[in-house]
């Protein structure tokens, strides 16, 4: 086999591999939505589910874009890193840069030490519960003001589920 034919065969093989990964990502995509906050509407969008994320890395590798893939991952972790190094002032809804550089380093080091551990997972879960509870309390207050007994019962049940980590 000539060198030229081998190059063409490798190009076709690479394109087949890329096409297979693209098809897999497209096939495994699921529809999800943003969390409704303070009465705002949710936004539905297609995304790559957790079980298929490794295919994104495979696609980047096949296309010679590993550094782009790693840059995206790094930016995602930068968002989390920035969050743990900022604070929310009482009565405010946005994060503020109020910590010293040393305080930020302490928080960063603590975050890295628990990253991908049960402790980090529990903290994340607790944060989600608190976020959902805020919305549920607002809905409960409204239902109580309107005397909507069915809504009160439903919201109270949702609160119990949220407080028990999804176990009714």
NORGIDA-V472071 format. One record per residue. N is the residue number from 1. RES is the residue in one small letter. BURIAL is # if it has 9 or more other ideal C-beta (glycine too) atoms within 8 Angstrom, else .. Layout:
# NORGIDA-V472071
n=<N/N>
res=<RES/RES>
burial=<BURIAL/BURIAL>
This chain:
# NORGIDA-V472071
n=<1/2/3/4/5/6/7/8/9/10/11/12/13/14/15/16/17/18/19/20/21/22/23/24/25/26/27/28/29/30/31/32/33/34/35/36/37/38/39/40/41/42/43/44/45/46/47/48/49/50/51/52/53/54/55/56/57/58/59/60/61/62/63/64/65/66/67/68/69/70/71/72/73/74/75/76/77/78/79/80/81/82/83/84/85/86/87/88/89/90/91/92/93/94/95/96/97/98/99/100/101/102/103/104/105/106/107/108/109/110/111/112/113/114/115/116/117/118/119/120/121/122/123/124/125/126/127/128/129/130/131/132/133/134/135/136/137/138/139/140/141/142/143/144/145/146/147/148/149/150/151/152/153/154/155/156/157/158/159/160/161/162/163/164/165/166/167/168>
res=<x/x/x/x/x/x/x/x/x/x/x/x/x/x/x/x/x/x/x/x/x/x/x/x/x/x/x/x/x/x/x/x/x/x/x/x/x/x/x/x/x/x/x/x/x/x/x/x/x/x/x/x/x/x/x/x/x/x/x/x/x/x/x/x/x/x/x/x/x/x/x/x/x/x/x/x/x/x/x/x/x/x/x/x/x/x/x/x/x/x/x/x/x/x/x/x/x/x/x/x/x/x/x/x/x/x/x/x/x/x/x/x/x/x/x/x/x/x/x/x/x/x/x/x/x/x/x/x/x/x/x/x/x/x/x/x/x/x/x/x/x/x/x/x/x/x/x/x/x/x/x/x/x/x/x/x/x/x/x/x/x/x/x/x/x/x/x/x>
burial=<./././././#/././#/././././#/././#/#/././#/#/./#/#/././#/#/././././././././././././././././././#/#/././#/#/./#/#/#/#/#/#/#/#/./././#/././#/././././././././././#/#/#/./#/#/#/./#/./././././././#/././#/././././#/././#/#/./#/#/././#/./././././#/././#/./#/./././#/./#/#/#/./#/#/././#/#/././#/#/././././././#/#/././#/#/#/#/#/#/#/#/./././././.>
